[in-house]
Amino acid sequence: MEEEGKQVLGALGALEALRLGVLKSLGTLGALEALVSLGALGLGVLRSLGALGALRLGVLKSLGTLGILGALGLPRPLGAVRALGLGVLGALGQGVLRPVGALGPLGLGALGLGALLLLLPPPAPAETYTAMLSVRRALGSEGHLLRQLRAYLREESTRLRRLARFYEKVRALHQDPEASVDNPLLAFSLIKRLHSDWPNVVYSDEATENTQAFHAGFKEVEHELPGAEDLDGAAQALMRLQDVYGLSVKGMANGIFQRAGTSCPPLYSPGRRVSLSADDCFHVGKVAYDTGDYYHSIAWLEEAVSLFRRSYGNWNPEDRSSLEDALDHLAFSYFMAGNISHALSLSKEFLQYDPSNRRVARNVVKYKKLLETGTVASAVPLQRPNSTRLQSRDAYEELCQRPGDQPASEHLPHLSCSYETNGSPYLLLQPAKKEMVQIRPYVALYHDFISDAEAETIKGLAGPWLQRSVVASGEKQQKAEYRISKSAWLKDTADPVVQALEQRIAAVTGLDLRPPYAEYLQVVNYGLGGHYEPHFDHATSRKSPLYRMKSGNRIATVMIYLSAVEAGGSTAFIYANISVPVVKNAALFWWNLRRNGDGDGDTLHAGCPVLAGDKWVANKWIHEHGQEFRRPCSANPQD
């Protein structure tokens, strides 16, 4: 282990030297590829540095092979990265993946555009799963890879047919009793075959050329492919859907979106049912395992073990895990959950397939001693982790699971539907179709607020500018797992459609949207299992970035549904106990502040995870300054 650690540290030094050399020479990626070889790095798994984005995965693969877990009693895939520490990966990321930061002292004046493009940093992590638009674009990348694989298979099939003809010709000679080497012609043919034909077949460049062409096709789109964070984020999305909608893991693995322990109809019935493989389930379970979340790892690894057992002996070239891997991780998950007897049983089963594994053998001995001495407390039911410490989680999830229909109207006598002009000439010929959803807090839904064409225009304008959505954290803004989406901001000058939409919002709300009294239109595309956990739109602290606009707090929100979804994605108001389903082209309006200027605590709301579909919304946040005479204070200071 110590020697391998030195190799890694030596590799880091080589990489740092390489980075400086490349920055000084400003060579192309091809030069980088030529400068670094597998032997020089000593990592054994890195195939190429020609595409910088591949380095991170290559290092992770090589770290996983260091074999340092033997002394730790942990499954191999977990411990290697942890034992080396994230500092190694960070150094690699700074030294090779992001060379731009070192350009300051060199100056950019002499750089050509091509060199500048080569030195641009790679896309930010988690750029695929956080928006369904990006997921759909990934289909194009896979389409390219399919075409490359088809060409590779065609060339290889031609090559293999020629090999088969050679094989049949030689076999026929060996099986023909009349084909004697006494015949000088056959003797000559034999000698020629052994001297030149067989080496030509064995060392043919054709197979190498076909493989190289396939690799080159992969390199063309490698920078567009999802990264490790995307894969982990996608796995976390499945676990989020499992939790929020109470889905059965076994059902999900079989392509059925049904609540666990119920006979209710599925929440979503896709046109084509797709099942997860054992390797798929293993990866979801391992993502949970690596974060110490044994509540989820046990459920998903149990399914992986079950599927691996059924298909044992049938190897798939795309799989990266095995029954042994699943048993290994599942046994340790049960051990950490306090179920020693089951951990022992699974470890014994592991040894049936890999009896020479000393680490698992030692674990068996350890588990037996623990059971014999009775020093282990009885297993207790695992509690689902609450990573974001969401206090209203149960209420939030109940609202997300609630069907689209709301309580019967006889219990809500003040709610109604109406055509509204709001005293605006803009709405005289086409009044707004208003549905009162809730009186306190005031929530209204305006149906057919925009047209299909307008929605598509807005999505098209925002698409190229989508970036990972952020949340306020003190005086800063940062990414967060409790908000999975991408967003972009559109000025009203971006397109006449945006300008017309702003006028419509102003007419319906009666508020002043002129700068700086309102923010630009924010367009949001939710990702895989995309959601936004309970939050307020208005600032709850004077340190919030919202106050930088110098126009006060957010007094109101207009949220426009630009698309429909097949399941999930409702807007849930936690304390108001209402859930508004996604209604395409409708606009949801609510006041964030009371008339006295205080934040309305009843507006705590959330975007439920999208179970199926592509959810787009447009948000217009209006600030309190400029609205003094449009929404005046009440005579009642408590209002």
C-alpha positions as CSV (number, residue, x, y, z in Angstrom):
1,M,0.0,0.0,0.0
2,E,2.8,2.4,0.9
3,E,4.6,1.8,-2.4
4,E,1.4,2.3,-4.4
5,G,0.8,5.5,-2.4
6,K,4.3,6.7,-3.5
7,Q,3.4,6.0,-7.1
8,V,0.3,8.1,-6.8
9,L,2.2,11.0,-5.2
10,G,4.8,10.6,-7.9
11,A,2.1,10.7,-10.5
12,L,0.8,13.9,-9.0
13,G,4.2,15.4,-9.3
14,A,4.4,14.4,-12.9
15,L,1.0,15.8,-13.6
16,E,1.9,19.1,-12.0
17,A,5.1,19.3,-14.1
18,L,3.1,18.4,-17.1
19,R,0.5,21.1,-16.4
20,L,3.2,23.8,-16.3
21,G,4.9,22.4,-19.4
22,V,1.7,22.5,-21.3
23,L,0.8,26.0,-20.1
24,K,4.2,27.3,-21.2
25,S,4.2,25.7,-24.6
26,L,0.4,26.1,-25.0
27,G,0.4,22.9,-27.1
28,T,-2.7,21.1,-28.2
29,L,-4.4,18.3,-26.5
30,G,-2.6,16.0,-28.8
31,A,0.7,17.2,-27.4
32,L,-0.6,16.6,-23.9
33,E,-1.5,13.1,-25.0
34,A,2.0,12.6,-26.3
35,L,3.7,13.9,-23.2
36,V,1.9,11.7,-20.8
37,S,2.0,7.9,-21.1
38,L,0.5,5.1,-19.0
39,G,4.0,4.0,-17.9
40,A,5.0,7.5,-16.8
41,L,2.0,7.9,-14.7
42,G,2.1,4.5,-13.1
43,L,-1.6,4.5,-12.5
44,G,-2.3,1.5,-14.7
45,V,-5.9,2.3,-15.5
46,L,-5.6,5.7,-17.3
47,R,-5.9,5.0,-21.0
48,S,-5.3,8.5,-22.3
49,L,-5.1,12.1,-21.2
50,G,-6.2,13.3,-24.7
51,A,-9.6,14.2,-23.2
52,L,-9.1,15.9,-19.9
53,G,-12.6,15.1,-18.7
54,A,-11.6,11.4,-18.7
55,L,-8.9,11.8,-16.1
56,R,-11.2,12.0,-13.1
57,L,-12.8,8.7,-13.9
58,G,-9.5,7.1,-14.7
59,V,-8.0,8.2,-11.4
60,L,-11.1,6.9,-9.6
61,K,-10.7,3.5,-11.3
62,S,-7.0,3.3,-10.5
63,L,-7.6,4.3,-6.9
64,G,-10.1,1.6,-6.6
65,T,-7.5,-1.0,-7.5
66,L,-5.0,-0.1,-4.8
67,G,-6.1,-2.9,-2.7
68,I,-5.7,-1.0,0.6
69,L,-9.0,-2.2,2.0
70,G,-7.7,-5.6,3.0
71,A,-6.7,-4.3,6.4
72,L,-9.9,-2.2,6.9
73,G,-12.5,-5.0,6.6
74,L,-14.5,-2.8,4.1
75,P,-15.6,-3.7,0.6
76,R,-13.1,-2.6,-2.1
77,P,-15.1,0.0,-4.0
78,L,-15.7,2.1,-0.9
79,G,-12.4,2.4,0.8
80,A,-9.9,3.2,-1.9
81,V,-10.9,6.7,-2.6
82,R,-11.6,7.5,1.1
83,A,-8.3,6.1,2.2
84,L,-6.3,8.2,-0.2
85,G,-8.4,11.2,0.7
86,L,-10.1,13.8,-1.5
87,G,-6.9,15.9,-1.5
88,V,-5.5,13.6,-4.2
89,L,-8.5,14.1,-6.5
90,G,-8.4,17.8,-5.7
91,A,-4.8,18.1,-6.7
92,L,-5.5,16.2,-10.0
93,G,-8.5,18.5,-10.6
94,Q,-6.4,21.6,-10.2
95,G,-3.3,20.4,-11.8
96,V,-4.7,18.9,-15.0
97,L,-8.4,19.4,-15.3
98,R,-8.4,23.2,-14.8
99,P,-5.2,24.6,-16.2
100,V,-6.7,28.0,-17.0
101,G,-6.1,29.4,-13.5
102,A,-2.4,29.3,-14.0
103,L,-2.4,31.6,-17.0
104,G,-2.4,34.8,-15.1
105,P,1.3,35.5,-15.1
106,L,1.7,34.4,-18.7
107,G,-0.6,36.9,-20.2
108,L,-3.1,36.2,-23.0
109,G,-2.0,38.6,-25.7
110,A,0.0,36.1,-27.7
111,L,-2.5,33.3,-27.5
112,G,-4.4,32.3,-30.5
113,L,-8.2,31.5,-30.4
114,G,-7.5,27.8,-30.8
115,A,-5.2,27.7,-27.8
116,L,-7.7,29.7,-25.8
117,L,-10.4,27.2,-26.6
118,L,-8.2,24.3,-25.6
119,L,-7.6,25.9,-22.3
120,L,-11.2,26.6,-21.4
121,P,-12.2,24.7,-18.3
122,P,-14.4,21.6,-18.7
123,P,-18.1,21.9,-18.1
124,A,-19.1,22.2,-14.5
125,P,-20.0,18.9,-12.8
126,A,-23.5,17.7,-12.6
127,E,-24.5,19.4,-15.9
128,T,-26.7,16.6,-17.2
129,Y,-29.1,15.2,-14.6
130,T,-30.0,18.7,-13.3
131,A,-32.2,19.6,-16.3
132,M,-34.3,17.4,-18.6
133,L,-33.2,19.5,-21.6
134,S,-29.6,18.3,-20.9
135,V,-30.8,14.7,-20.5
136,R,-32.5,14.9,-23.9
137,R,-29.4,16.3,-25.4
138,A,-27.5,13.3,-24.0
139,L,-29.6,11.2,-26.3
140,G,-27.9,12.8,-29.2
141,S,-24.5,11.9,-27.8
142,E,-25.6,8.3,-27.4
143,G,-27.0,8.3,-31.0
144,H,-23.5,9.3,-32.2
145,L,-22.0,6.4,-30.2
146,L,-24.6,4.0,-31.6
147,R,-23.5,5.0,-35.1
148,Q,-19.9,4.5,-34.2
149,L,-20.6,1.1,-32.7
150,R,-22.6,0.1,-35.8
151,A,-19.6,1.1,-38.0
152,Y,-17.3,-0.8,-35.7
153,L,-19.4,-3.9,-35.8
154,R,-19.7,-3.7,-39.6
155,E,-15.9,-3.6,-40.0
156,E,-15.3,-6.2,-37.4
157,S,-17.9,-8.5,-39.0
158,T,-16.2,-8.2,-42.4
159,R,-12.8,-8.9,-40.7
160,L,-14.2,-11.9,-38.8
161,R,-15.8,-13.3,-42.0
162,R,-12.4,-13.2,-43.7
163,L,-10.9,-14.9,-40.6
164,A,-13.7,-17.6,-40.8
165,R,-12.8,-18.2,-44.5
166,F,-9.2,-18.7,-43.6
167,Y,-10.1,-21.0,-40.7
168,E,-12.4,-23.1,-42.9
169,K,-9.8,-23.4,-45.6
170,V,-7.0,-24.6,-43.2
171,R,-9.4,-26.9,-41.3
172,A,-10.5,-28.5,-44.6
173,L,-6.9,-29.3,-45.4
174,H,-6.4,-30.9,-41.9
175,Q,-9.5,-33.0,-42.2
176,D,-8.8,-34.2,-45.8
177,P,-6.9,-37.5,-45.7
178,E,-5.9,-36.9,-49.3
179,A,-4.2,-33.6,-48.5
180,S,-0.8,-35.0,-47.8
181,V,2.3,-32.9,-47.3
182,D,4.0,-35.4,-49.5
183,N,2.6,-33.1,-52.2
184,P,5.3,-30.4,-52.6
185,L,2.6,-27.8,-53.3
186,L,0.8,-28.6,-50.0
187,A,4.2,-28.7,-48.2
188,F,5.0,-25.3,-49.6
189,S,1.6,-23.9,-48.6
190,L,2.0,-25.2,-45.1
191,I,5.4,-23.6,-44.7
192,K,4.1,-20.3,-46.2
193,R,1.1,-20.3,-43.9
194,L,3.2,-20.8,-40.8
195,H,5.8,-18.3,-41.8
196,S,3.6,-15.5,-43.0
197,D,-0.1,-16.2,-43.2
198,W,-0.6,-17.0,-39.5
199,P,1.5,-14.0,-38.2
200,N,-0.5,-11.8,-40.6
201,V,-3.7,-13.1,-39.1
202,V,-2.6,-13.0,-35.5
203,Y,-0.9,-9.6,-35.7
204,S,-3.2,-8.0,-38.2
205,D,-3.4,-4.2,-38.0
206,E,-7.0,-4.3,-39.1
207,A,-8.4,-5.1,-35.7
208,T,-6.3,-2.4,-34.2
209,E,-7.4,0.1,-36.8
210,N,-11.1,-0.7,-36.2
211,T,-10.6,-0.3,-32.5
212,Q,-8.8,3.0,-32.9
213,A,-11.5,4.3,-35.2
214,F,-14.1,3.3,-32.5
215,H,-12.1,5.0,-29.8
216,A,-11.7,8.2,-32.0
217,G,-15.5,8.3,-32.4
218,F,-15.9,8.1,-28.7
219,K,-13.4,10.9,-28.1
220,E,-15.5,13.2,-30.3
221,V,-18.3,13.2,-27.8
222,E,-16.5,12.3,-24.6
223,H,-16.6,15.9,-23.3
224,E,-20.4,15.9,-23.7
225,L,-20.9,12.8,-21.6
226,P,-22.3,12.8,-18.1
227,G,-19.7,12.7,-15.3
228,A,-19.5,10.8,-12.1
229,E,-21.5,13.4,-10.3
230,D,-24.2,13.1,-12.8
231,L,-24.4,9.4,-12.3
232,D,-24.5,9.8,-8.5
233,G,-27.1,12.6,-8.9
234,A,-29.3,10.3,-11.0
235,A,-29.1,7.6,-8.4
236,Q,-30.0,10.0,-5.7
237,A,-32.9,11.2,-7.8
238,L,-34.3,7.6,-7.9
239,M,-34.0,7.4,-4.1
240,R,-35.7,10.8,-3.8
241,L,-38.7,9.5,-5.9
242,Q,-38.7,6.3,-3.8
243,D,-39.0,8.4,-0.6
244,V,-41.3,11.2,-1.6
245,Y,-43.8,9.0,-3.4
246,G,-43.4,6.0,-1.2
247,L,-42.4,3.7,-4.1
248,S,-41.4,0.1,-3.8
249,V,-37.8,-0.6,-4.8
250,K,-38.7,-3.9,-6.3
251,G,-41.4,-2.3,-8.3
252,M,-39.1,0.5,-9.5
253,A,-36.5,-2.2,-10.5
254,N,-39.3,-3.8,-12.6
255,G,-40.4,-0.6,-14.1
256,I,-43.5,-0.2,-12.0
257,F,-44.2,3.1,-10.2
258,Q,-46.4,1.9,-7.4
259,R,-46.5,2.8,-3.7
260,A,-45.0,0.1,-1.5
261,G,-47.5,-2.1,0.4
262,T,-50.6,-0.9,-1.5
263,S,-52.8,-2.2,-4.2
264,C,-53.5,1.3,-5.6
265,P,-53.0,1.9,-9.3
266,P,-49.4,2.9,-10.3
267,L,-48.7,6.6,-10.0
268,Y,-47.2,6.5,-13.5
269,S,-47.6,4.0,-16.3
270,P,-45.0,4.5,-19.0
271,G,-45.8,3.4,-22.6
272,R,-42.8,1.1,-22.5
273,R,-41.9,-0.5,-19.3
274,V,-38.1,-0.6,-18.7
275,S,-36.5,-2.7,-15.9
276,L,-33.3,-1.9,-14.1
277,S,-30.4,-4.4,-14.3
278,A,-28.6,-5.9,-11.3
279,D,-25.7,-3.5,-12.1
280,D,-28.1,-0.6,-12.1
281,C,-29.5,-1.5,-8.7
282,F,-26.0,-2.0,-7.3
283,H,-24.9,1.4,-8.3
284,V,-27.9,3.1,-6.7
285,G,-27.2,1.1,-3.5
286,K,-23.6,1.9,-3.6
287,V,-24.2,5.7,-3.9
288,A,-26.2,5.4,-0.7
289,Y,-23.6,3.1,0.9
290,D,-20.7,5.5,0.2
291,T,-22.6,8.3,2.1
292,G,-23.3,6.0,5.1
293,D,-27.0,5.8,4.1
294,Y,-27.7,2.2,5.0
295,Y,-31.5,2.7,4.9
296,H,-31.4,3.0,1.1
297,S,-28.3,0.9,0.5
298,I,-29.9,-2.2,2.0
299,A,-33.1,-2.0,-0.1
300,W,-31.3,-1.4,-3.4
301,L,-28.4,-3.9,-2.8
302,E,-31.0,-6.5,-1.8
303,E,-32.6,-6.1,-5.2
304,A,-29.2,-6.2,-6.9
305,V,-28.3,-9.4,-5.1
306,S,-31.6,-11.0,-6.1
307,L,-31.1,-10.0,-9.8
308,F,-27.4,-11.2,-9.8
309,R,-28.4,-14.5,-8.3
310,R,-30.9,-15.1,-11.1
311,S,-28.4,-14.3,-13.8
312,Y,-25.3,-15.7,-12.3
313,G,-22.8,-16.9,-14.9
314,N,-24.2,-14.6,-17.6
315,W,-21.7,-11.8,-18.0
316,N,-22.6,-8.5,-19.6
317,P,-19.8,-6.4,-21.1
318,E,-21.2,-3.2,-19.8
319,D,-21.5,-4.3,-16.2
320,R,-18.9,-3.0,-13.7
321,S,-20.2,-5.0,-10.7
322,S,-20.9,-8.6,-9.8
323,L,-22.8,-10.8,-7.3
324,E,-19.7,-10.8,-5.1
325,D,-19.6,-7.0,-5.0
326,A,-23.3,-6.8,-4.1
327,L,-23.0,-9.4,-1.4
328,D,-19.9,-7.6,0.0
329,H,-21.6,-4.2,0.3
330,L,-24.9,-5.6,1.5
331,A,-23.2,-7.6,4.3
332,F,-21.4,-4.5,5.6
333,S,-24.6,-2.5,5.3
334,Y,-26.4,-5.0,7.5
335,F,-23.4,-5.0,9.9
336,M,-23.6,-1.2,10.2
337,A,-27.4,-1.5,10.7
338,G,-26.8,-3.9,13.6
339,N,-28.0,-7.1,11.9
340,I,-24.9,-9.2,12.5
341,S,-26.5,-12.6,11.8
342,H,-27.6,-11.5,8.3
343,A,-24.2,-9.9,7.7
344,L,-22.6,-13.3,8.6
345,S,-25.0,-15.2,6.3
346,L,-24.2,-12.9,3.3
347,S,-20.4,-13.1,4.0
348,K,-20.6,-16.9,4.0
349,E,-22.4,-16.8,0.7
350,F,-19.7,-14.5,-0.6
351,L,-17.0,-17.0,0.3
352,Q,-18.7,-19.7,-1.7
353,Y,-17.9,-17.7,-4.8
354,D,-14.5,-16.3,-3.6
355,P,-13.1,-18.6,-0.9
356,S,-9.7,-17.1,-1.1
357,N,-10.8,-13.6,0.0
358,R,-9.1,-13.1,3.4
359,R,-10.8,-9.9,4.3
360,V,-14.3,-11.4,4.1
361,A,-13.0,-14.5,5.9
362,R,-11.8,-12.3,8.7
363,N,-15.2,-10.6,8.8
364,V,-16.9,-14.0,9.2
365,V,-14.7,-14.7,12.2
366,K,-15.4,-11.3,13.6
367,Y,-19.2,-11.6,13.1
368,K,-19.2,-15.1,14.7
369,K,-17.4,-13.8,17.8
370,L,-19.8,-10.9,18.1
371,L,-22.8,-13.2,18.0
372,E,-21.2,-15.7,20.5
373,T,-20.3,-13.1,23.0
374,G,-23.7,-11.4,22.7
375,T,-22.1,-8.0,22.8
376,V,-24.2,-6.7,19.9
377,A,-27.5,-5.0,20.6
378,S,-30.5,-6.2,18.7
379,A,-31.1,-4.6,15.3
380,V,-33.4,-1.7,15.3
381,P,-35.4,-0.5,12.3
382,L,-33.3,1.9,10.2
383,Q,-34.5,5.5,10.0
384,R,-34.6,7.3,6.7
385,P,-31.9,10.0,6.7
386,N,-33.0,13.6,6.5
387,S,-30.0,15.2,4.9
388,T,-31.5,18.6,4.6
389,R,-33.0,18.5,8.1
390,L,-36.4,19.3,6.7
391,Q,-38.8,19.8,9.6
392,S,-41.9,19.6,7.5
393,R,-40.9,16.5,5.6
394,D,-44.0,14.4,6.4
395,A,-46.4,17.2,5.5
396,Y,-44.5,18.0,2.3
397,E,-44.4,14.4,1.1
398,E,-48.1,13.9,1.9
399,L,-49.0,16.9,-0.2
400,C,-46.8,15.6,-3.1
401,Q,-48.6,12.3,-3.0
402,R,-52.0,13.9,-3.0
403,P,-53.9,13.5,-6.2
404,G,-54.4,16.6,-8.4
405,D,-58.0,17.2,-7.1
406,Q,-58.4,19.4,-4.0
407,P,-61.0,19.1,-1.2
408,A,-64.6,19.3,-2.3
409,S,-65.9,22.8,-3.0
410,E,-68.6,22.6,-0.4
411,H,-65.9,22.7,2.3
412,L,-64.3,25.8,0.6
413,P,-67.3,28.1,0.1
414,H,-65.1,31.2,-0.6
415,L,-63.3,29.7,-3.6
416,S,-64.6,30.5,-7.0
417,C,-63.7,30.9,-10.7
418,S,-64.2,34.1,-12.6
419,Y,-63.2,36.2,-15.6
420,E,-61.1,39.2,-14.4
421,T,-60.1,42.4,-16.1
422,N,-58.7,44.0,-12.9
423,G,-59.6,47.4,-14.3
424,S,-57.0,47.1,-17.1
425,P,-57.8,48.0,-20.7
426,Y,-55.3,45.3,-21.6
427,L,-57.7,42.6,-20.4
428,L,-61.0,44.0,-21.7
429,L,-61.1,41.9,-24.9
430,Q,-59.6,38.8,-23.3
431,P,-60.2,38.7,-19.5
432,A,-58.0,36.5,-17.3
433,K,-59.5,33.1,-16.3
434,K,-59.0,33.2,-12.5
435,E,-59.4,30.3,-10.1
436,M,-59.1,31.1,-6.4
437,V,-57.1,28.3,-4.9
438,Q,-56.7,29.6,-1.3
439,I,-57.8,32.8,0.5
440,R,-55.1,32.8,3.2
441,P,-52.5,32.8,2.0
442,Y,-53.9,34.4,-1.1
443,V,-53.2,31.9,-4.0
444,A,-54.8,32.2,-7.4
445,L,-54.4,30.2,-10.6
446,Y,-54.9,31.9,-14.0
447,H,-55.7,29.4,-16.7
448,D,-54.5,29.8,-20.3
449,F,-52.3,32.6,-19.2
450,I,-49.9,32.0,-22.2
451,S,-50.2,30.2,-25.5
452,D,-48.3,27.1,-26.6
453,A,-46.3,29.1,-29.1
454,E,-45.4,31.7,-26.4
455,A,-44.3,28.9,-24.0
456,E,-42.1,27.3,-26.7
457,T,-40.5,30.6,-27.6
458,I,-39.6,31.3,-23.9
459,K,-38.1,27.8,-23.5
460,G,-36.2,28.2,-26.8
461,L,-34.8,31.6,-25.6
462,A,-33.7,30.2,-22.3
463,G,-32.4,26.8,-23.3
464,P,-28.9,27.9,-24.4
465,W,-28.3,29.9,-21.2
466,L,-29.5,27.4,-18.6
467,Q,-27.1,27.1,-15.6
468,R,-27.5,25.1,-12.4
469,S,-30.0,26.8,-10.1
470,V,-28.7,28.3,-6.9
471,V,-30.2,29.1,-3.5
472,A,-29.5,31.9,-1.0
473,S,-27.1,31.0,1.8
474,G,-26.6,34.0,4.0
475,E,-25.1,36.7,1.8
476,K,-24.1,34.3,-0.9
477,Q,-25.7,32.0,-3.4
478,Q,-24.8,28.4,-3.9
479,K,-25.9,25.1,-5.4
480,A,-27.9,22.7,-3.2
481,E,-29.2,19.2,-3.4
482,Y,-32.6,20.4,-2.2
483,R,-33.0,22.3,-5.5
484,I,-32.3,20.3,-8.6
485,S,-32.9,22.3,-11.8
486,K,-31.3,24.7,-14.2
487,S,-32.4,28.3,-14.8
488,A,-31.8,31.3,-17.0
489,W,-32.9,34.9,-16.8
490,L,-34.6,36.8,-19.7
491,K,-34.9,40.6,-20.0
492,D,-38.1,41.9,-21.5
493,T,-36.0,43.1,-24.4
494,A,-35.0,39.6,-25.3
495,D,-38.0,39.0,-27.5
496,P,-41.4,40.6,-28.1
497,V,-43.0,37.5,-26.5
498,V,-41.2,38.3,-23.2
499,Q,-42.3,41.9,-23.4
500,A,-45.9,40.9,-24.0
501,L,-45.8,38.5,-21.1
502,E,-44.5,41.2,-18.8
503,Q,-47.4,43.5,-19.8
504,R,-49.9,40.7,-19.1
505,I,-48.4,40.0,-15.7
506,A,-48.6,43.7,-14.8
507,A,-52.2,43.9,-16.0
508,V,-53.4,40.8,-14.0
509,T,-51.5,41.7,-10.8
510,G,-52.0,45.5,-11.0
511,L,-48.3,45.8,-9.9
512,D,-45.4,47.9,-11.3
513,L,-42.9,45.6,-13.1
514,R,-40.6,48.4,-14.3
515,P,-37.0,48.1,-13.3
516,P,-35.9,47.9,-10.5
517,Y,-39.3,47.0,-9.1
518,A,-39.2,43.4,-10.4
519,E,-36.6,40.9,-11.3
520,Y,-36.0,39.5,-14.8
521,L,-38.1,36.6,-15.9
522,Q,-36.5,33.4,-14.6
523,V,-37.0,30.3,-16.7
524,V,-36.4,27.0,-14.9
525,N,-36.1,23.5,-16.3
526,Y,-36.2,20.7,-13.7
527,G,-33.9,17.7,-13.8
528,L,-34.2,14.0,-13.2
529,G,-36.4,13.8,-10.1
530,G,-36.1,17.6,-10.1
531,H,-37.5,19.4,-7.1
532,Y,-37.2,22.4,-4.7
533,E,-37.8,21.5,-1.1
534,P,-39.9,23.8,1.1
535,H,-38.7,27.4,1.0
536,F,-39.9,31.0,1.0
537,D,-39.6,33.2,-2.0
538,H,-39.2,36.3,0.1
539,A,-36.0,37.0,2.1
540,T,-36.1,36.0,5.7
541,S,-32.9,37.9,6.5
542,R,-31.7,41.4,5.8
543,K,-28.4,39.9,4.7
544,S,-30.1,38.2,1.8
545,P,-28.8,38.9,-1.7
546,L,-32.4,40.0,-2.7
547,Y,-31.8,43.3,-0.9
548,R,-29.0,44.2,-3.3
549,M,-31.6,45.4,-5.8
550,K,-32.4,48.2,-3.4
551,S,-36.1,47.7,-4.1
552,G,-37.2,45.9,-0.9
553,N,-38.3,42.3,-0.4
554,R,-40.3,40.1,-2.9
555,I,-43.9,41.1,-2.4
556,A,-45.4,38.7,-4.9
557,T,-44.6,35.7,-7.1
558,V,-46.0,34.7,-10.5
559,M,-45.1,31.2,-11.6
560,I,-46.1,30.2,-15.1
561,Y,-46.2,26.5,-16.1
562,L,-44.6,26.3,-19.5
563,S,-45.1,22.6,-19.9
564,A,-47.2,19.6,-18.7
565,V,-45.7,16.6,-16.8
566,E,-46.9,13.0,-16.7
567,A,-46.6,12.6,-13.0
568,G,-45.4,14.6,-9.9
569,G,-44.1,18.1,-9.9
570,S,-47.0,19.7,-8.0
571,T,-46.5,23.0,-6.1
572,A,-47.2,22.2,-2.4
573,F,-48.0,25.0,0.1
574,I,-47.0,23.2,3.4
575,Y,-48.8,25.3,6.1
576,A,-51.8,26.1,3.8
577,N,-52.2,22.3,3.2
578,I,-52.8,22.7,-0.5
579,S,-51.1,21.1,-3.5
580,V,-51.5,22.7,-7.0
581,P,-50.8,20.3,-9.8
582,V,-48.9,21.4,-13.0
583,V,-51.4,23.0,-15.4
584,K,-49.8,23.7,-18.7
585,N,-49.9,27.4,-19.7
586,A,-51.4,28.4,-16.4
587,A,-49.9,31.0,-14.0
588,L,-49.9,30.7,-10.2
589,F,-50.0,33.9,-8.2
590,W,-49.5,34.5,-4.5
591,W,-48.5,37.3,-2.1
592,N,-45.3,36.7,-0.3
593,L,-45.7,39.6,2.1
594,R,-48.5,40.7,4.3
595,R,-49.8,44.2,3.9
596,N,-47.8,45.3,6.9
597,G,-44.6,44.3,5.1
598,D,-43.9,41.2,7.1
599,G,-43.2,37.9,5.4
600,D,-46.2,35.6,5.2
601,G,-45.1,32.3,6.9
602,D,-48.1,30.5,5.3
603,T,-46.4,30.8,1.9
604,L,-43.8,28.1,2.7
605,H,-44.0,26.1,-0.5
606,A,-42.1,23.5,-2.5
607,G,-41.8,22.1,-6.0
608,C,-42.5,18.3,-5.6
609,P,-40.1,16.0,-7.4
610,V,-41.0,15.4,-11.1
611,L,-41.9,11.7,-11.2
612,A,-42.1,11.6,-15.0
613,G,-42.0,14.4,-17.6
614,D,-40.2,17.6,-18.5
615,K,-41.2,20.4,-16.2
616,W,-40.6,24.0,-17.2
617,V,-41.7,27.1,-15.3
618,A,-41.1,30.8,-15.6
619,N,-41.0,32.9,-12.4
620,K,-41.6,36.6,-12.1
621,W,-40.7,38.0,-8.7
622,I,-42.1,41.4,-7.9
623,H,-40.5,43.6,-5.2
624,E,-42.3,45.8,-2.7
625,H,-40.9,49.2,-3.7
626,G,-43.0,50.9,-6.3
627,Q,-46.2,49.1,-5.1
628,E,-47.0,51.5,-2.3
629,F,-50.1,52.8,-4.0
630,R,-50.9,49.6,-5.9
631,R,-51.1,47.5,-2.7
632,P,-51.3,50.0,0.1
633,C,-51.0,49.1,3.8
634,S,-54.1,48.1,5.7
635,A,-55.7,50.0,8.5
636,N,-55.2,46.8,10.5
637,P,-51.5,46.6,11.5
638,Q,-51.8,42.8,11.8
639,D,-53.0,42.4,8.2
